[in-house]
Amino acid sequence: MTSKYAGKVNAPPFPSGVEWLNSPGSLSLEHFKGKLLVLDFWSYCCINCMHVIPVLRRLERKYPEEIAVVGVHSAKFDEERATEHIHQAIMRYGVSHPVINDADKVVWQSYAVRAWPTLMFVDPLGKVVGRIEGELTYDDGVTLFDEMLAEFRAAGTLRPSPGHYTEQALRVGVLNYPGKIVADEENERLFIADTGHNRVLVTDLNGEIQTVIGSGHEGLADGVLEGAQFNHPQGMAVYGETLFVADTENHALRVVDLEMGTVETIAGTGNQAVGHVEGGLALEVDLRSPWDIALAGRNLHIAMAGSHQIWTMNLDTHIVQATVGTGAENIVDGPPEEALLAQPSGITVDEDYVMYVADSETSSIRAVDAVSAHHVSTLVGAGLFDFGDADGEASGARLQHPLGIDYDGGTVFIADTYNHKIKRLGTDSLMVSTLAGSGEPGHDDGPSASATFYEPGGLSMGGSTIYVADTNNHAVRAIDLDTATVRTLTVDF
């Protein structure tokens, strides 16, 4: 019998002294003998890694005793090296299998990993039998695992047993990892993407809840507000009594009629796009992790994080298509159709319809003039691995994985997520300065300079106040620009 998955090289052992999460203690390869072991090398900033997590979750449920998954978190950004930050990420993403904090990339190097995400496969005898670099679909995973498990079963090496899982405790609180926020000053209300609870909250400017959009149950269902379902919604845009929502993990766009109290899907099929996708009728096109949206006239611009592009939906023709970026991941300026972006996660538009984009994986701010100059330019940022925390002239300023952005009166406001700060960029002066945040993660109100945030993911300008979705603090913060102070809103009924 010819063996397709005969391992020849012993899997390198897990190093001693590394920190484990979702496990009562350190584990060794011996704990997984008799199973197909899948090592998921990931970094919590990476959208492709985020796509793999729910696939692995489904595969773990299908093969609960035959496979074991161990996440190996090998950080890209400095801020991702801390165990507590990884803990927040696995809570946010619903990861239940054991995870190693491979902060110094010891495991990464021992397995000769080159890219995020990478899946390494170890057979029941502890030998490496293959790898996949990049994403894995559920259907491809089932085909692959069925084939490998059949071979191991025939060889008598497969010994099914209960898995190593830690069920995550449900968070008790009104907000659960809020991702984005929109201030509607004219109507004195806030729209909060209560991402971890799969819903959107409408509050007054002090945080008193007026309306709940979504049942809170993960899913994709239209209908009345209380029965509609979302899956980790993020960015929003409001026009009058119409609210548009980027329903990120449903890979869809939704529209909420606030007067009629209904939710409707207007773009996406509910399936994640795979490979290069052409545009077309909005409800017939697979999307790929829409993370934020901005309305410009009758065009809805979409920060399509999963495809490293900006897409645009025309609300009159219902056509959706890529308008900025080739789909390759990098930082390259030029005509919109030739430019390269890297996981755009925040988008805003000025009065001349120039788009400003928080391009998170290059820690950059990009400007897209698709109307007159037909050009994409980089205002802040230099490369995929160039990041930091430096104010001053935009050309030399550095950010660290910014997710949120808003424009108001010649200023771009930035949620500098991994620096735990709120910054501003003058579009004429091209100077960057810190508005609020000491740079240390925490939850402290008071003077802006000493206040602390914890990976803020979104912000919105309302009058002289910046409202912040302070993601890991499960909170909404308000920065008063007149008094240079920060306070926490009490979001409740």
Disulfide bonds with the S-S distance in Angstrom:
none
